[in-house]
Amino acid sequence: MQPDKRTQTILDGFDANFEGKATHLAIAPGRVNLIGEHTDYNDGFVLPVALDRDVRVLFRPRDDNQVRLYALEFDSWADFSLGNSERNKKQLWPNYVQGVGLELAALGIQLQGFEGIVSGNVPRGSGLSSSAALEIAAAKAFLTAANQIHALTGPQLARAAQKAENEFVGVNCGIMDQFISTLGEDGHALLIDCRTLGYRRVPFPEGVSLVIGNTKASRSLAGSAYNERRAQCEDGVRRLKEVLPGIGALRDVSRAELEAHRSLLSHTVYRRCRHVISENDRVQTTVAALEQDDFEEAGRLMDASHASLRDDYEVSSEALDKMVESMRSHPGCLGARLTGAGFGGCAVALVRAGAEKDVRETVQESYARAMNLWPEIYISAPSSGARVLPL
Ligand code: GLA
């Protein structure tokens, strides 16, 4: 079969940098979250889809313990031995690969070195999970090279990659991004229970499409403010536990319970908890709305999610608000919200099928005018999760 243009570029990259041929291509997608934001680390529910943009690792096993990779877009090499737990201080990207290797080894998997090319077209630093895609593509390469592709279930693999990001890279993310990159399904969103790691495929209805708007605004606050939000949720749980000893996370608290014990919380922590608790409900209601083709209701819930993230959770930004506003200004848009951690990055709109291109034009023009920044707009159908193709 003739490779597509992108795969051909990666194959050419391999030929230019290695002797002989690669044996496998690992592919792992980025994601966009439809609804359920900042709920994953509260043991809650999320509803992401995998994108048709991905990170690829074209590789072949080595018969030693070395991993040697060349990243096309960064024009940079990474070279490390399995078991090496020293972070790469000069470049960030190899740490995602190295961290995943360490986690897999810690699970008792006997790894083998491999070498090849890394290449991605998930916009970086934009809240579409390019990091998780790199981790999962690397995990698939590690497992394939070691002849252990079935050693872990999808949820176990996602958990290992999340742990690598938490502990080796040092980003305290939840499980959502790695999970959807691993287990996403063509034409479906996944309803994920981030406590049990159980999940259900939700068919993405034919009458609607997704339009993603990249604000191109910087996300400098993202790391510290993300950790601060997590700490505020933990504080909320600690205080609510005094009167609700059975709870383990905000997932276990109802809206009525939160209101009844509001006085135990600072105003800020109360609002953070209110976002998480109401967002968990919105995820469930959105699934029901999509299953009944009630697109107006799904759109309304996305709008409500944005308002809650902006006002209660305070993770929006001027650029994200303008992006959402530009999206909603088109009559084909049913609802829109920031997606991912927030503070910049992307918003996602649910639009009527057929209106995608019009919405894109409207947004390009009105967002650029409002922010003096040229956005990028992606139209993506829900796509498949990670896979490995033998060559
Ligand atoms: C980032 C994290 C996810 C999740 C979202 C917010 O994308 O990586 O785990 O917490 O933010 O929903």
Boltz pocket constraint, residues with backbone or C-beta under 6 A from the ligand:
constraints:
  - pocket:
      binder: B
      contacts: [[A, 36], [A, 37], [A, 38], [A, 39], [A, 40], [A, 41], [A, 127], [A, 173], [A, 174], [A, 175], [A, 176], [A, 177], [A, 340], [A, 341], [A, 342]]
      max_distance: 6.0
